[in-house]
Amino acid sequence: MTLRQWWKIPALSALAIGLVLQAAPASAEYQKTFQQHGKASYYARRLHGQKTASGEVLDNSRLVASHKTLPLGSRVRVTNLRNNRSVTVRITDRGPYARGRIIDLSQAAASQIGLLQAGVAQVQLVRLD
């Protein structure tokens, strides 16, 4: 019996499809459990007032950030792993483009987690929505 003939047996077809569906995580479930560790930095003052990827104007006094892959508008909790301080930001831009960085925060967000002095810190990201 060839492989094509096996697929004609309904029970085996259903079993194979069930195994494939069970092995693949649901995209909604994945998005709810998104976590990432890495280096964070913050936007330079000269970028204040510039248009972001979402079309909004960057306001460094608001709690916003840029991330390479998270959907624009996502809310993310950013925790500084050195001092355990955290802030919730909304993703409004793409980036960062500096090597080894996973997120760029507005200056207001960076200030809340104690990042302004250091400039770069190890953080944990957790997607909230």
C-alpha positions as CSV (number, residue, x, y, z in Angstrom):
1,M,0.0,0.0,0.0
2,T,1.4,3.4,-1.0
3,L,1.3,6.6,1.0
4,R,-1.5,7.9,-1.2
5,Q,-3.6,4.9,-0.4
6,W,-3.1,5.4,3.4
7,W,-4.7,8.8,3.1
8,K,-7.8,7.2,1.8
9,I,-8.4,5.5,5.1
10,P,-10.6,8.0,7.1
11,A,-9.3,7.1,10.5
12,L,-5.7,7.5,9.6
13,S,-6.4,10.8,7.8
14,A,-8.2,12.2,10.9
15,L,-5.4,11.0,13.2
16,A,-2.7,12.7,11.0
17,I,-4.7,16.0,10.9
18,G,-5.3,15.9,14.6
19,L,-1.6,15.4,15.3
20,V,-0.6,18.3,13.1
21,L,-3.2,20.6,14.8
22,Q,-2.2,19.5,18.2
23,A,1.5,20.1,17.6
24,A,1.1,23.7,16.2
25,P,0.5,26.3,18.9
26,A,-2.5,28.6,18.4
27,S,-1.2,32.0,17.3
28,A,-3.5,33.8,19.8
29,E,-2.0,31.6,22.6
30,Y,1.5,32.4,21.5
31,Q,0.9,36.1,21.4
32,K,-0.5,36.1,25.0
33,T,2.6,34.3,26.3
34,F,5.3,36.4,24.4
35,Q,8.3,36.9,26.5
36,Q,11.8,38.1,25.5
37,H,15.0,39.0,27.4
38,G,17.7,41.3,26.1
39,K,19.1,44.8,26.0
40,A,17.0,47.9,26.1
41,S,17.9,51.5,25.3
42,Y,16.0,54.7,24.8
43,Y,15.2,57.2,22.1
44,A,17.6,60.1,21.5
45,R,16.3,63.6,22.3
46,R,16.7,64.6,18.6
47,L,14.0,62.0,17.6
48,H,11.3,63.8,19.7
49,G,8.6,65.1,17.3
50,Q,9.5,62.7,14.5
51,K,6.9,60.5,12.8
52,T,6.9,56.8,14.0
53,A,6.0,53.7,12.0
54,S,2.5,53.8,13.4
55,G,2.0,57.3,12.0
56,E,2.1,58.9,15.5
57,V,4.5,61.6,16.4
58,L,7.1,60.5,18.9
59,D,6.6,62.2,22.3
60,N,9.4,61.3,24.7
61,S,7.1,62.2,27.6
62,R,4.7,59.4,26.8
63,L,5.1,55.7,27.7
64,V,5.9,54.3,24.2
65,A,8.5,52.1,22.6
66,S,9.8,50.5,19.4
67,H,10.1,46.8,18.7
68,K,11.1,44.9,15.6
69,T,8.3,42.4,15.4
70,L,5.5,43.0,17.9
71,P,2.3,44.4,16.4
72,L,2.0,48.2,16.5
73,G,-0.3,49.1,19.4
74,S,0.7,46.1,21.5
75,R,1.1,46.8,25.2
76,V,4.3,45.4,26.8
77,R,5.6,45.3,30.4
78,V,9.3,46.1,30.4
79,T,11.2,45.1,33.6
80,N,14.7,46.2,34.3
81,L,16.4,43.1,35.6
82,R,19.0,45.0,37.6
83,N,16.5,46.8,39.9
84,N,13.3,44.9,39.2
85,R,11.4,48.2,38.2
86,S,8.9,47.9,35.5
87,V,6.8,50.0,33.2
88,T,4.0,49.3,30.7
89,V,4.5,50.8,27.2
90,R,2.7,50.8,23.9
91,I,4.6,49.8,20.7
92,T,4.4,52.6,18.2
93,D,7.5,52.2,16.1
94,R,9.9,49.7,14.5
95,G,13.4,49.2,15.7
96,P,15.8,49.4,17.5
97,Y,18.4,49.2,14.8
98,A,21.4,49.2,17.2
99,R,23.0,45.8,17.2
100,G,22.0,43.6,20.1
101,R,19.1,45.7,21.3
102,I,15.5,44.3,21.5
103,I,13.5,47.5,22.5
104,D,13.9,51.3,22.4
105,L,11.9,53.1,25.1
106,S,10.8,56.7,25.3
107,Q,12.7,58.8,27.8
108,A,9.7,58.8,30.2
109,A,9.6,55.0,30.2
110,A,13.4,54.7,30.5
111,S,13.2,57.1,33.5
112,Q,10.6,55.0,35.3
113,I,12.8,51.8,35.2
114,G,16.0,53.6,36.0
115,L,17.5,53.3,32.5
116,L,18.5,57.0,31.8
117,Q,21.7,56.9,33.8
118,A,23.0,53.6,32.4
119,G,21.8,54.1,28.8
120,V,21.4,50.3,28.2
121,A,20.1,47.6,30.5
122,Q,19.1,44.0,30.5
123,V,15.3,43.8,30.5
124,Q,12.5,41.3,30.3
125,L,9.5,41.9,27.9
126,V,6.1,40.4,28.5
127,R,3.2,41.1,26.1
128,L,0.1,42.1,27.9
129,D,-2.5,42.0,25.1
